[in-house]
Amino acid sequence: MPETEALRYLGVKRGREDARTLALVRDCARELEAAASPRWTAQALPLSFAAGGVSLGGLWVPSEQLARRLCGCREAALFAVTLGPQPDLLLRRYAAVDMARAAVLQACAAALAEDLCDACQEELDAEAAPRGLRTGRRYSPGYGDFPLTLQKALLARLDAPKRIGLSATAAMALAPSKSVTAVAGLFPRALPQERGPACAGCADRACPYRKEEA
């Protein structure tokens, strides 16, 4: 798990972490990794575009930002990842007795989930490489104008409840909570495509978790 990502979620600027904080992050990361049971599932879906959004394998997504992000693609990868149920239990236990450790565990879990997304995309890239394709930057429900209300429909398309034990509540929160659903375009490898979460394309410049530009 990248320590720098966990520190970013904690709001600690790069290079400003102290030894005590870094030691706590590393200790929490070890405990979290021992508890997690990482799993993912993915599916490549055909795309079609129309005013106001994009059809993802027949599922209409009213998101102009997603449509722009997928411009140049004929298909996209829909995927879901989860750390499993044990990290949630771990977080609830520490929230009752040690809020500081619980906060660091939350940050580590967010960083580990993003790391799992990267690993999933690497596997998707390996599968797409024979066709001359690779995945671009991922985009998740709830970011920008990508409706969070589509969460259950996306999980159903992936058969995620059965395949990886991932579902959504009535409020569209993922369960287990340390999970991510995302869409990433499949682009010709000749085109330079950024990777990772969609911070660069997000309009919320004041977000405390915004990824710093290099």
LINUR-V53519 format. One record per residue. N is the residue number from 0. RES is the residue in one small letter. NEAR is the number of other ideal C-beta (glycine too) atoms within 12 Angstrom. Layout:
n,res,near
N,RES,NEAR
N,RES,NEAR
//
This chain:
n,res,near
0,m,33
1,p,24
2,e,28
3,t,26
4,e,31
5,a,38
6,l,31
7,r,29
8,y,32
9,l,31
10,g,20
11,v,26
12,k,15
13,r,18
14,g,11
15,r,13
16,e,23
17,d,14
18,a,9
19,r,13
20,t,24
21,l,21
22,a,16
23,l,29
24,v,37
25,r,22
26,d,23
27,c,38
28,a,33
29,r,20
30,e,27
31,l,39
32,e,28
33,a,19
34,a,27
35,a,33
36,s,25
37,p,34
38,r,28
39,w,35
40,t,32
41,a,39
42,q,30
43,a,27
44,l,28
45,p,21
46,l,32
47,s,21
48,f,25
49,a,14
50,a,11
51,g,17
52,g,25
53,v,37
54,s,24
55,l,40
56,g,24
57,g,14
58,l,30
59,w,21
60,v,39
61,p,22
62,s,33
63,e,23
64,q,29
65,l,42
66,a,30
67,r,23
68,r,38
69,l,39
70,c,19
71,g,21
72,c,34
73,r,22
74,e,29
75,a,43
76,a,43
77,l,46
78,f,43
79,a,44
80,v,41
81,t,39
82,l,43
83,g,30
84,p,24
85,q,25
86,p,37
87,d,29
88,l,22
89,l,32
90,l,33
91,r,18
92,r,18
93,y,27
94,a,18
95,a,12
96,v,12
97,d,19
98,m,14
99,a,19
100,r,26
101,a,25
102,a,24
103,v,38
104,l,42
105,q,32
106,a,37
107,c,43
108,a,43
109,a,36
110,a,38
111,l,40
112,a,43
113,e,37
114,d,32
115,l,39
116,c,40
117,d,30
118,a,23
119,c,36
120,q,36
121,e,23
122,e,21
123,l,36
124,d,28
125,a,16
126,e,20
127,a,29
128,a,16
129,p,10
130,r,17
131,g,13
132,l,28
133,r,30
134,t,41
135,g,38
136,r,35
137,r,42
138,y,46
139,s,39
140,p,36
141,g,28
142,y,31
143,g,27
144,d,27
145,f,34
146,p,26
147,l,23
148,t,18
149,l,31
150,q,34
151,k,27
152,a,23
153,l,43
154,l,36
155,a,23
156,r,29
157,l,37
158,d,18
159,a,33
160,p,22
161,k,14
162,r,21
163,i,31
164,g,26
165,l,38
166,s,28
167,a,29
168,t,16
169,a,10
170,a,13
171,m,22
172,a,21
173,l,34
174,a,26
175,p,35
176,s,28
177,k,39
178,s,46
179,v,48
180,t,44
181,a,45
182,v,46
183,a,44
184,g,41
185,l,37
186,f,31
187,p,20
188,r,17
189,a,10
190,l,17
191,p,12
192,q,27
193,e,24
194,r,28
195,g,29
196,p,34
197,a,37
198,c,28
199,a,26
200,g,28
201,c,23
202,a,15
203,d,17
204,r,12
205,a,8
206,c,19
207,p,17
208,y,24
209,r,21
210,k,28
211,e,18
212,e,10
213,a,9
//
